[in-house]
Amino acid sequence: MGATPQGKDITIEFDCQFRVGLSSSNFSSIMRAFLMLLPQLLEDFF
């Protein structure tokens, strides 16, 4: 068997900015807003 090839690390630099209006500052409102933004964040990342 030969030597195992050395893997190369991948570095991804990703900047994003979202502005979200919240009607309340409780945890469930923040999580609901985040979950609504998550698909857009993933789309921008890929």
Phi and psi in degrees as a GROMACS rama.xvg file:
@    title "Ramachandran Plot"
@    xaxis  label "Phi"
@    yaxis  label "Psi"
@TYPE xy
-86.4642  177.311  GLY-2
-72.8553  147.502  ALA-3
-71.2688  128.361  THR-4
-65.5673  144.163  PRO-5
-77.0605  129.022  GLN-6
-78.0833  154.069  GLY-7
-107.548  135.763  LYS-8
-73.108  150.124  ASP-9
-114.08  130.473  ILE-10
-114.762  127.235  THR-11
-118.471  125.818  ILE-12
-106.779  124.655  GLU-13
-136.448  122.279  PHE-14
-115.667  139.646  ASP-15
-148.362  158.89  CYS-16
-146.161  127.697  GLN-17
-126.967  143.732  PHE-18
-115.696  122.406  ARG-19
-124.984  130.475  VAL-20
-95.4009  125.906  GLY-21
-113.352  138.746  LEU-22
-82.477  -16.2195  SER-23
-150.846  154.564  SER-24
-102.395  17.3372  SER-25
-77.0388  163.552  ASN-26
-59.4983  -41.8346  PHE-27
-65.7963  -35.4666  SER-28
-67.0002  -41.1845  SER-29
-65.4468  -44.3898  ILE-30
-65.0205  -39.5261  MET-31
-62.995  -42.466  ARG-32
-65.2041  -41.8873  ALA-33
-62.7773  -43.8354  PHE-34
-65.3818  -29.8229  LEU-35
-72.4722  -30.9964  MET-36
-83.6626  -21.6953  LEU-37
-54.8626  -46.0279  LEU-38
-59.8302  -39.6762  PRO-39
-67.5834  -39.5581  GLN-40
-61.6278  -45.7336  LEU-41
-64.4577  -39.4306  LEU-42
-63.1691  -44.0279  GLU-43
-65.0476  -35.9896  ASP-44
-65.6662  -43.9005  PHE-45
